[in-house]
């Protein structure tokens, strides 16, 4: 079994993710092989007192990049948008970030 910190890599901090925080939606970059139930369990384990309602995932291919004659791809990324239940408390890491923006 993989650990929660192996499934959740890092938070995604963009303008779109900041706007979604008002609706208790938080975005994370996750491991490519992780499924929705593993992501839900990992979020609830890492952040105590948080109850996950749903998880939406998206997987994007890497972009083609060239340098001279050599070409290759940037790595694939899988992101998860986690929606919390209405009675759940927020994630403190994101709450501090949202206050700085305001």
MOPAC internal coordinates of N, CA, C and O (Angstrom, degrees):
PM7 1SCF
backbone

  N    0.0000 0     0.00 0     0.00 0    0    0    0
  C    1.4644 1     0.00 0     0.00 0    1    0    0
  C    1.5231 1   109.58 1     0.00 0    2    1    0
  O    1.2310 1   120.74 1   -42.56 1    3    2    1
  N    1.3102 1   116.19 1   137.44 1    3    2    1
  C    1.4556 1   120.52 1   179.86 1    5    3    2
  C    1.5197 1   110.65 1   -84.03 1    6    5    3
  O    1.2310 1   121.32 1   -24.61 1    7    6    5
  N    1.3071 1   115.08 1   155.39 1    7    6    5
  C    1.4608 1   120.18 1   179.70 1    9    7    6
  C    1.5280 1   109.82 1   -83.44 1   10    9    7
  O    1.2310 1   121.11 1   -19.89 1   11   10    9
  N    1.3260 1   115.49 1   160.11 1   11   10    9
  C    1.4688 1   120.68 1  -177.22 1   13   11   10
  C    1.5283 1   110.97 1   -62.74 1   14   13   11
  O    1.2310 1   120.39 1   144.06 1   15   14   13
  N    1.3347 1   116.86 1   -35.94 1   15   14   13
  C    1.4557 1   119.78 1  -178.06 1   17   15   14
  C    1.5283 1   112.33 1   -75.56 1   18   17   15
  O    1.2310 1   119.94 1   165.46 1   19   18   17
  N    1.3421 1   117.72 1   -14.54 1   19   18   17
  C    1.4608 1   120.47 1   172.85 1   21   19   18
  C    1.5272 1   110.90 1   -81.05 1   22   21   19
  O    1.2310 1   120.39 1   152.61 1   23   22   21
  N    1.3244 1   116.85 1   -27.39 1   23   22   21
  C    1.4696 1   121.18 1  -179.70 1   25   23   22
  C    1.5266 1   110.38 1   -80.45 1   26   25   23
  O    1.2310 1   120.03 1   131.87 1   27   26   25
  N    1.3369 1   117.54 1   -48.13 1   27   26   25
  C    1.4706 1   121.87 1  -179.44 1   29   27   26
  C    1.5230 1   107.71 1   -91.59 1   30   29   27
  O    1.2310 1   120.14 1   -67.83 1   31   30   29
  N    1.3256 1   117.33 1   112.17 1   31   30   29
  C    1.4654 1   120.42 1  -177.64 1   33   31   30
  C    1.5248 1   112.32 1   -83.65 1   34   33   31
  O    1.2310 1   120.76 1   123.05 1   35   34   33
  N    1.3452 1   116.16 1   -56.95 1   35   34   33
  C    1.4623 1   119.77 1  -178.03 1   37   35   34
  C    1.5209 1   109.71 1  -162.79 1   38   37   35
  O    1.2310 1   120.13 1   -20.72 1   39   38   37
  N    1.3335 1   117.36 1   159.28 1   39   38   37
  C    1.4659 1   120.06 1   175.83 1   41   39   38
  C    1.5282 1   110.66 1   -77.37 1   42   41   39
  O    1.2310 1   120.89 1   -27.26 1   43   42   41
  N    1.3085 1   115.90 1   152.74 1   43   42   41
  C    1.4622 1   122.03 1   175.63 1   45   43   42
  C    1.5189 1   107.01 1  -101.91 1   46   45   43
  O    1.2310 1   120.52 1   -62.70 1   47   46   45
  N    1.3243 1   116.60 1   117.30 1   47   46   45
  C    1.4638 1   121.77 1  -175.91 1   49   47   46
  C    1.5224 1   109.39 1  -113.56 1   50   49   47
  O    1.2310 1   120.86 1   -87.02 1   51   50   49
  N    1.3243 1   115.96 1    92.98 1   51   50   49
  C    1.4551 1   122.37 1   178.89 1   53   51   50
  C    1.5242 1   108.44 1  -129.76 1   54   53   51
  O    1.2310 1   120.45 1    -7.56 1   55   54   53
  N    1.3159 1   116.74 1   172.44 1   55   54   53
  C    1.4641 1   120.60 1   178.29 1   57   55   54
  C    1.5299 1   110.80 1   -61.93 1   58   57   55
  O    1.2310 1   120.63 1   139.23 1   59   58   57
  N    1.3133 1   116.40 1   -40.77 1   59   58   57
  C    1.4627 1   120.47 1  -179.55 1   61   59   58
  C    1.5282 1   110.92 1   -65.18 1   62   61   59
  O    1.2310 1   120.10 1   140.64 1   63   62   61
  N    1.3467 1   117.41 1   -39.36 1   63   62   61
  C    1.4643 1   119.26 1   179.44 1   65   63   62
  C    1.5293 1   111.36 1   -71.50 1   66   65   63
  O    1.2310 1   119.84 1   147.68 1   67   66   65
  N    1.3329 1   117.91 1   -32.32 1   67   66   65
  C    1.4678 1   120.59 1   175.70 1   69   67   66
  C    1.5308 1   110.97 1   -64.77 1   70   69   67
  O    1.2310 1   120.11 1   140.38 1   71   70   69
  N    1.3314 1   117.39 1   -39.62 1   71   70   69
  C    1.4639 1   121.34 1   179.55 1   73   71   70
  C    1.5288 1   111.44 1   -66.16 1   74   73   71
  O    1.2310 1   120.31 1   146.31 1   75   74   73
  N    1.3337 1   117.02 1   -33.69 1   75   74   73
  C    1.4647 1   120.94 1  -178.40 1   77   75   74
  C    1.5260 1   112.34 1   -76.09 1   78   77   75
  O    1.2310 1   119.50 1   163.27 1   79   78   77
  N    1.3288 1   118.56 1   -16.73 1   79   78   77
  C    1.4668 1   121.31 1  -178.51 1   81   79   78
  C    1.5260 1   112.25 1   -63.30 1   82   81   79
  O    1.2310 1   119.82 1   153.55 1   83   82   81
  N    1.3168 1   117.94 1   -26.45 1   83   82   81
  C    1.4620 1   121.18 1   178.40 1   85   83   82
  C    1.5339 1   111.17 1   -65.05 1   86   85   83
  O    1.2310 1   120.28 1   153.35 1   87   86   85
  N    1.3367 1   117.08 1   -26.65 1   87   86   85
  C    1.4648 1   121.93 1   178.65 1   89   87   86
  C    1.5299 1   111.20 1   -98.56 1   90   89   87
  O    1.2310 1   119.95 1  -163.69 1   91   90   89
  N    1.3250 1   117.70 1    16.31 1   91   90   89
  C    1.4753 1   124.77 1  -179.15 1   93   91   90
  C    1.5224 1   111.71 1    60.67 1   94   93   91
  O    1.2310 1   120.68 1  -137.06 1   95   94   93
  N    1.3395 1   116.30 1    42.94 1   95   94   93
  C    1.4610 1   122.00 1   174.97 1   97   95   94
  C    1.5232 1   107.51 1  -115.64 1   98   97   95
  O    1.2310 1   120.68 1   -54.64 1   99   98   97
  N    1.3253 1   116.31 1   125.36 1   99   98   97
  C    1.4568 1   122.36 1  -177.16 1  101   99   98
  C    1.5235 1   109.06 1  -123.49 1  102  101   99
  O    1.2310 1   120.48 1   -39.04 1  103  102  101
  N    1.3329 1   116.70 1   140.96 1  103  102  101
  C    1.4535 1   121.96 1  -174.69 1  105  103  102
  C    1.5215 1   110.08 1  -110.76 1  106  105  103
  O    1.2310 1   120.87 1   -46.31 1  107  106  105
  N    1.3305 1   115.94 1   133.69 1  107  106  105
  C    1.4607 1   122.29 1   178.85 1  109  107  106
  C    1.5200 1   109.67 1  -132.33 1  110  109  107
  O    1.2310 1   120.90 1   -30.08 1  111  110  109
  N    1.3445 1   115.88 1   149.92 1  111  110  109
  C    1.4514 1   120.67 1   168.16 1  113  111  110
  C    1.5173 1   106.27 1   -89.37 1  114  113  111
  O    1.2310 1   120.35 1   -49.82 1  115  114  113
  N    1.3346 1   116.93 1   130.18 1  115  114  113
  C    1.4580 1   121.14 1  -174.55 1  117  115  114
  C    1.5207 1   110.54 1  -124.26 1  118  117  115
  O    1.2310 1   120.79 1    -9.83 1  119  118  117
  N    1.3295 1   116.10 1   170.17 1  119  118  117
  C    1.4656 1   121.61 1   177.76 1  121  119  118
  C    1.5232 1   109.71 1   -65.15 1  122  121  119
  O    1.2310 1   120.89 1   -34.61 1  123  122  121
  N    1.3247 1   115.90 1   145.39 1  123  122  121
  C    1.4686 1   121.08 1  -176.17 1  125  123  122
  C    1.5337 1   111.21 1   -60.25 1  126  125  123
  O    1.2310 1   119.77 1   141.11 1  127  126  125
  N    1.3191 1   118.05 1   -38.89 1  127  126  125
  C    1.4658 1   121.19 1  -175.64 1  129  127  126
  C    1.5123 1   114.79 1   -85.81 1  130  129  127
  O    1.2310 1   119.30 1  -178.83 1  131  130  129
  N    1.3197 1   118.94 1     1.17 1  131  130  129
  C    1.4635 1   121.37 1  -176.60 1  133  131  130
  C    1.5209 1   110.53 1   -77.12 1  134  133  131
  O    1.2310 1   120.90 1   -40.23 1  135  134  133
  N    1.3477 1   115.89 1   139.77 1  135  134  133
  C    1.4564 1   119.24 1   175.49 1  137  135  134
  C    1.5292 1   109.40 1  -102.76 1  138  137  135
  O    1.2310 1   120.80 1    -2.64 1  139  138  137
  N    1.3349 1   116.07 1   177.36 1  139  138  137
  C    1.4668 1   120.89 1  -172.40 1  141  139  138
  C    1.5245 1   112.68 1   -65.15 1  142  141  139
  O    1.2310 1   119.72 1   141.47 1  143  142  141
  N    1.3254 1   118.14 1   -38.53 1  143  142  141
  C    1.4633 1   119.75 1  -179.45 1  145  143  142
  C    1.5230 1   111.29 1   -68.84 1  146  145  143
  O    1.2310 1   119.91 1   143.54 1  147  146  145
  N    1.3311 1   117.79 1   -36.46 1  147  146  145
  C    1.4648 1   121.02 1   176.50 1  149  147  146
  C    1.5229 1   110.88 1   -66.34 1  150  149  147
  O    1.2310 1   120.19 1   140.40 1  151  150  149
  N    1.3185 1   117.24 1   -39.60 1  151  150  149
  C    1.4648 1   121.70 1   178.99 1  153  151  150
  C    1.5220 1   110.03 1   -64.83 1  154  153  151
  O    1.2310 1   120.41 1   136.04 1  155  154  153
  N    1.3301 1   116.83 1   -43.96 1  155  154  153
  C    1.4613 1   121.20 1   179.01 1  157  155  154
  C    1.5227 1   110.74 1   -60.83 1  158  157  155
  O    1.2310 1   119.83 1   133.48 1  159  158  157
  N    1.3230 1   117.93 1   -46.52 1  159  158  157
  C    1.4662 1   121.79 1  -179.96 1  161  159  158
  C    1.5281 1   111.13 1   -64.35 1  162  161  159
  O    1.2310 1   120.11 1   141.78 1  163  162  161
  N    1.3275 1   117.40 1   -38.22 1  163  162  161
  C    1.4610 1   121.17 1  -179.36 1  165  163  162
  C    1.5268 1   111.44 1   -67.27 1  166  165  163
  O    1.2310 1   119.82 1   138.13 1  167  166  165
  N    1.3203 1   117.94 1   -41.87 1  167  166  165
  C    1.4739 1   121.74 1   178.85 1  169  167  166
  C    1.5248 1   110.03 1   -63.61 1  170  169  167
  O    1.2310 1   120.27 1   135.09 1  171  170  169
  N    1.3320 1   117.10 1   -44.91 1  171  170  169
  C    1.4620 1   120.24 1  -179.29 1  173  171  170
  C    1.5218 1   111.79 1   -67.88 1  174  173  171
  O    1.2310 1   120.01 1   152.82 1  175  174  173
  N    1.3427 1   117.60 1   -27.18 1  175  174  173
  C    1.4627 1   120.89 1   178.26 1  177  175  174
  C    1.5285 1   111.33 1   -78.34 1  178  177  175
  O    1.2310 1   120.06 1   137.72 1  179  178  177
  N    1.3204 1   117.49 1   -42.28 1  179  178  177
  C    1.4708 1   121.27 1  -176.84 1  181  179  178
  C    1.5242 1   111.02 1   -70.67 1  182  181  179
  O    1.2310 1   120.14 1   132.41 1  183  182  181
  N    1.3302 1   117.34 1   -47.59 1  183  182  181
  C    1.4630 1   121.93 1  -177.38 1  185  183  182
  C    1.5286 1   108.60 1  -104.81 1  186  185  183
  O    1.2310 1   120.37 1   -73.47 1  187  186  185
  N    1.3137 1   116.89 1   106.53 1  187  186  185
  C    1.4626 1   121.26 1  -176.35 1  189  187  186
  C    1.5303 1   110.69 1   -71.15 1  190  189  187
  O    1.2310 1   120.47 1   -37.66 1  191  190  189
  N    1.3199 1   116.71 1   142.34 1  191  190  189
  C    1.4566 1   122.13 1   178.87 1  193  191  190
  C    1.5177 1   113.95 1    82.58 1  194  193  191
  O    1.2310 1   120.09 1  -173.60 1  195  194  193
  N    1.3282 1   117.44 1     6.40 1  195  194  193
  C    1.4656 1   121.58 1  -179.52 1  197  195  194
  C    1.5230 1   108.23 1  -101.10 1  198  197  195
  O    1.2310 1   120.55 1   -47.61 1  199  198  197
  N    1.3425 1   116.56 1   132.39 1  199  198  197
  C    1.4614 1   122.52 1   178.17 1  201  199  198
  C    1.5238 1   108.38 1  -116.33 1  202  201  199
  O    1.2310 1   120.60 1   -58.52 1  203  202  201
  N    1.3157 1   116.46 1   121.48 1  203  202  201
  C    1.4612 1   122.27 1  -176.95 1  205  203  202
  C    1.5233 1   109.58 1   -89.91 1  206  205  203
  O    1.2310 1   120.99 1   -50.42 1  207  206  205
  N    1.3335 1   115.72 1   129.58 1  207  206  205
  C    1.4651 1   120.74 1   176.80 1  209  207  206
  C    1.5211 1   110.33 1   -88.97 1  210  209  207
  O    1.2310 1   120.27 1   130.51 1  211  210  209
  N    1.3500 1   117.09 1   -49.49 1  211  210  209
  C    1.4612 1   119.88 1  -179.18 1  213  211  210
  C    1.5228 1   110.36 1  -149.81 1  214  213  211
  O    1.2310 1   121.57 1   -18.97 1  215  214  213
  N    1.3304 1   114.61 1   161.03 1  215  214  213
  C    1.4663 1   122.18 1   178.29 1  217  215  214
  C    1.5175 1   107.59 1  -131.81 1  218  217  215
  O    1.2310 1   120.58 1   -53.58 1  219  218  217
  N    1.3220 1   116.50 1   126.42 1  219  218  217
  C    1.4680 1   122.53 1   173.72 1  221  219  218
  C    1.5245 1   107.55 1  -113.75 1  222  221  219
  O    1.2310 1   120.46 1   -46.92 1  223  222  221
  N    1.3254 1   116.73 1   133.08 1  223  222  221
  C    1.4612 1   120.18 1  -178.33 1  225  223  222
  C    1.5236 1   110.53 1  -119.37 1  226  225  223
  O    1.2310 1   121.58 1   -25.76 1  227  226  225
  N    1.3193 1   114.59 1   154.24 1  227  226  225
  C    1.4618 1   121.31 1   174.05 1  229  227  226
  C    1.5149 1   108.50 1  -144.67 1  230  229  227
  O    1.2310 1   121.18 1   -34.96 1  231  230  229
  N    1.2996 1   115.34 1   145.04 1  231  230  229
  C    1.4554 1   120.88 1  -177.18 1  233  231  230
  C    1.5226 1   107.95 1  -125.92 1  234  233  231
  O    1.2310 1   120.51 1   -54.40 1  235  234  233
  N    1.3292 1   116.63 1   125.60 1  235  234  233
  C    1.4597 1   120.41 1  -177.96 1  237  235  234
  C    1.5189 1   109.66 1  -116.46 1  238  237  235
  O    1.2310 1   120.92 1   -42.98 1  239  238  237
  N    1.3231 1   115.85 1   137.02 1  239  238  237
  C    1.4555 1   120.70 1   176.18 1  241  239  238
  C    1.5199 1   109.53 1   -73.14 1  242  241  239
  O    1.2310 1   120.98 1   -23.85 1  243  242  241
  N    1.3201 1   115.73 1   156.15 1  243  242  241
  C    1.4514 1   120.14 1   176.26 1  245  243  242
  C    1.5139 1   111.46 1   -71.59 1  246  245  243
  O    1.2310 1   120.84 1   -27.63 1  247  246  245
  N    1.3256 1   116.00 1   152.37 1  247  246  245
  C    1.4644 1   120.61 1   179.47 1  249  247  246
  C    1.5213 1   109.70 1   -82.24 1  250  249  247
  O    1.2310 1   120.84 1   -29.51 1  251  250  249
  N    1.3387 1   116.00 1   150.49 1  251  250  249
  C    1.4663 1   121.13 1   174.29 1  253  251  250
  C    1.5219 1   108.64 1   -75.95 1  254  253  251
  O    1.2310 1   120.55 1   -49.27 1  255  254  253
  N    1.3103 1   116.55 1   130.73 1  255  254  253
  C    1.4627 1   122.32 1   177.57 1  257  255  254
  C    1.5209 1   108.49 1  -127.48 1  258  257  255
  O    1.2310 1   120.71 1   -33.89 1  259  258  257
  N    1.3241 1   116.25 1   146.11 1  259  258  257
  C    1.4583 1   121.47 1   177.76 1  261  259  258
  C    1.5090 1   110.32 1  -128.56 1  262  261  259
  O    1.2310 1   121.73 1   -31.72 1  263  262  261
  N    1.3016 1   114.29 1   148.28 1  263  262  261
  C    1.4537 1   120.70 1   170.03 1  265  263  262
  C    1.5155 1   105.80 1  -142.18 1  266  265  263
  O    1.2310 1   121.38 1   -78.34 1  267  266  265
  N    1.3246 1   114.96 1   101.66 1  267  266  265
  C    1.4538 1   119.58 1  -174.76 1  269  267  266
  C    1.5201 1   110.11 1    69.58 1  270  269  267
  O    1.2310 1   120.91 1    49.98 1  271  270  269
  N    1.3469 1   115.86 1  -130.02 1  271  270  269
  C    1.4604 1   119.90 1   178.79 1  273  271  270
  C    1.5182 1   112.83 1   -82.38 1  274  273  271
  O    1.2310 1   120.13 1   162.29 1  275  274  273
  N    1.3121 1   117.36 1   -17.71 1  275  274  273
  C    1.4620 1   121.54 1  -175.78 1  277  275  274
  C    1.5215 1   110.49 1   -84.88 1  278  277  275
  O    1.2310 1   121.00 1   -43.32 1  279  278  277
  N    1.3013 1   115.70 1   136.68 1  279  278  277
  C    1.4543 1   119.37 1   176.19 1  281  279  278
  C    1.5186 1   109.54 1  -136.03 1  282  281  279
  O    1.2310 1   121.48 1   -24.29 1  283  282  281
  N    1.3372 1   114.78 1   155.71 1  283  282  281
  C    1.4529 1   120.63 1  -179.43 1  285  283  282
  C    1.5095 1   109.69 1  -165.99 1  286  285  283
  O    1.2310 1   121.07 1     7.61 1  287  286  285
  N    1.3164 1   115.57 1  -172.39 1  287  286  285
  C    1.4642 1   121.03 1  -178.84 1  289  287  286
  C    1.5165 1   110.22 1  -119.17 1  290  289  287
  O    1.2310 1   121.21 1   -31.52 1  291  290  289
  N    1.3399 1   115.30 1   148.48 1  291  290  289
  C    1.4584 1   119.90 1   169.14 1  293  291  290
  C    1.5285 1   106.73 1   -76.56 1  294  293  291
  O    1.2310 1   119.10 1   -18.57 1  295  294  293
  N    1.3214 1   119.33 1   161.43 1  295  294  293
  C    1.4724 1   120.08 1  -175.82 1  297  295  294
  C    1.5308 1   113.39 1   -66.02 1  298  297  295
  O    1.2310 1   121.39 1   -27.19 1  299  298  297
  N    1.3493 1   114.95 1   152.81 1  299  298  297
  C    1.4650 1   120.89 1   173.37 1  301  299  298
  C    1.5153 1   109.26 1   -69.93 1  302  301  299
  O    1.2310 1   120.62 1   -28.32 1  303  302  301
  N    1.3408 1   116.42 1   151.68 1  303  302  301
  C    1.4609 1   121.56 1  -179.22 1  305  303  302
  C    1.5228 1   108.27 1  -132.83 1  306  305  303
  O    1.2310 1   120.88 1   -41.42 1  307  306  305
  N    1.3336 1   115.92 1   138.58 1  307  306  305
  C    1.4611 1   121.08 1   172.39 1  309  307  306
  C    1.5103 1   107.59 1  -118.18 1  310  309  307
  O    1.2310 1   120.71 1   -52.64 1  311  310  309
  N    1.3544 1   116.25 1   127.36 1  311  310  309
  C    1.4622 1   121.54 1   179.90 1  313  311  310
  C    1.5170 1   109.26 1  -116.10 1  314  313  311
  O    1.2310 1   121.44 1   -30.79 1  315  314  313
  N    1.3254 1   114.85 1   149.21 1  315  314  313
  C    1.4598 1   120.69 1   177.72 1  317  315  314
  C    1.5129 1   108.86 1  -127.12 1  318  317  315
  O    1.2310 1   120.74 1   -49.80 1  319  318  317
  N    1.3382 1   116.19 1   130.20 1  319  318  317
  C    1.4585 1   121.76 1   173.75 1  321  319  318
  C    1.5203 1   106.36 1  -102.11 1  322  321  319
  O    1.2310 1   121.09 1   -65.82 1  323  322  321
  N    1.3371 1   115.51 1   114.18 1  323  322  321
  C    1.4580 1   122.29 1  -175.06 1  325  323  322
  C    1.5210 1   108.65 1  -101.52 1  326  325  323
  O    1.2310 1   120.26 1   -56.89 1  327  326  325
  N    1.3329 1   117.10 1   123.11 1  327  326  325
  C    1.4582 1   123.06 1   176.82 1  329  327  326
  C    1.5173 1   108.40 1  -101.39 1  330  329  327
  O    1.2310 1   120.53 1   -53.11 1  331  330  329
  N    1.3362 1   116.59 1   126.89 1  331  330  329
  C    1.4601 1   121.22 1   179.90 1  333  331  330
  C    1.5169 1   110.31 1   -91.81 1  334  333  331
  O    1.2310 1   120.88 1   -22.60 1  335  334  333
  N    1.3404 1   115.92 1   157.40 1  335  334  333
  C    1.4630 1   121.06 1   176.77 1  337  335  334
  C    1.5253 1   109.29 1   -70.89 1  338  337  335
  O    1.2310 1   120.44 1   -21.94 1  339  338  337
  N    1.3192 1   116.76 1   158.06 1  339  338  337
  C    1.4641 1   121.51 1  -176.85 1  341  339  338
  C    1.5247 1   112.28 1   -63.44 1  342  341  339
  O    1.2310 1   119.93 1   144.75 1  343  342  341
  N    1.3492 1   117.74 1   -35.25 1  343  342  341
  C    1.4601 1   120.13 1  -178.98 1  345  343  342
  C    1.5302 1   112.89 1   -86.15 1  346  345  343
  O    1.2310 1   119.92 1   179.32 1  347  346  345
  N    1.3252 1   117.75 1    -0.68 1  347  346  345
  C    1.4612 1   121.78 1   179.55 1  349  347  346
  C    1.5257 1   110.69 1   -79.25 1  350  349  347
  O    1.2310 1   120.90 1   -31.02 1  351  350  349
  N    1.3212 1   115.89 1   148.98 1  351  350  349
  C    1.4631 1   118.53 1   174.90 1  353  351  350
  C    1.5224 1   108.84 1   -80.73 1  354  353  351
  O    1.2310 1   120.29 1   -21.37 1  355  354  353
  N    1.3234 1   117.05 1   158.63 1  355  354  353
  C    1.4510 1   121.62 1  -178.36 1  357  355  354
  C    1.5177 1   112.05 1   -75.56 1  358  357  355
  O    1.2310 1   120.78 1    -8.73 1  359  358  357
  N    1.3232 1   116.11 1   171.27 1  359  358  357
  C    1.4531 1   121.69 1   178.08 1  361  359  358
  C    1.5233 1   107.38 1   -87.80 1  362  361  359
  O    1.2310 1   119.68 1   -60.24 1  363  362  361
  N    1.3404 1   118.21 1   119.76 1  363  362  361
  C    1.4721 1   120.91 1  -173.16 1  365  363  362
  C    1.5265 1   113.82 1   -60.46 1  366  365  363
  O    1.2310 1   120.05 1   145.75 1  367  366  365
  N    1.3254 1   117.51 1   -34.25 1  367  366  365
  C    1.4708 1   120.47 1  -179.94 1  369  367  366
  C    1.5191 1   110.86 1   -60.14 1  370  369  367
  O    1.2310 1   120.20 1   133.68 1  371  370  369
  N    1.3278 1   117.21 1   -46.32 1  371  370  369
  C    1.4576 1   121.67 1  -179.35 1  373  371  370
  C    1.5244 1   111.99 1   -73.00 1  374  373  371
  O    1.2310 1   120.15 1   145.07 1  375  374  373
  N    1.3264 1   117.32 1   -34.93 1  375  374  373
  C    1.4637 1   120.83 1  -178.82 1  377  375  374
  C    1.5216 1   110.27 1   -60.29 1  378  377  375
  O    1.2310 1   119.85 1   138.60 1  379  378  377
  N    1.3200 1   117.90 1   -41.40 1  379  378  377
  C    1.4704 1   121.33 1   178.03 1  381  379  378
  C    1.5115 1   111.72 1   -64.44 1  382  381  379
  O    1.2310 1   120.29 1   143.86 1  383  382  381
  N    1.3291 1   117.06 1   -36.14 1  383  382  381
  C    1.4608 1   121.00 1  -179.65 1  385  383  382
  C    1.5152 1   110.89 1   -70.23 1  386  385  383
  O    1.2310 1   120.07 1   140.12 1  387  386  385
  N    1.3109 1   117.48 1   -39.88 1  387  386  385
  C    1.4629 1   121.47 1  -177.39 1  389  387  386
  C    1.5332 1   110.10 1   -68.05 1  390  389  387
  O    1.2310 1   119.92 1   145.96 1  391  390  389
  N    1.3292 1   117.75 1   -34.04 1  391  390  389
  C    1.4658 1   120.70 1   179.78 1  393  391  390
  C    1.5120 1   111.61 1   -68.62 1  394  393  391
  O    1.2310 1   120.05 1   146.02 1  395  394  393
  N    1.3448 1   117.50 1   -33.98 1  395  394  393
  C    1.4633 1   120.90 1   178.88 1  397  395  394
  C    1.5124 1   111.36 1   -66.26 1  398  397  395
  O    1.2310 1   120.14 1   145.67 1  399  398  397
  N    1.3262 1   117.34 1   -34.33 1  399  398  397
  C    1.4517 1   121.87 1  -178.71 1  401  399  398
  C    1.5194 1   112.03 1   -70.09 1  402  401  399
  O    1.2310 1   119.87 1   145.61 1  403  402  401
  N    1.3092 1   117.85 1   -34.39 1  403  402  401
  C    1.4675 1   121.87 1  -174.32 1  405  403  402
  C    1.4951 1   113.47 1   -71.03 1  406  405  403
  O    1.2310 1   120.10 1   180.00 1  407  406  405

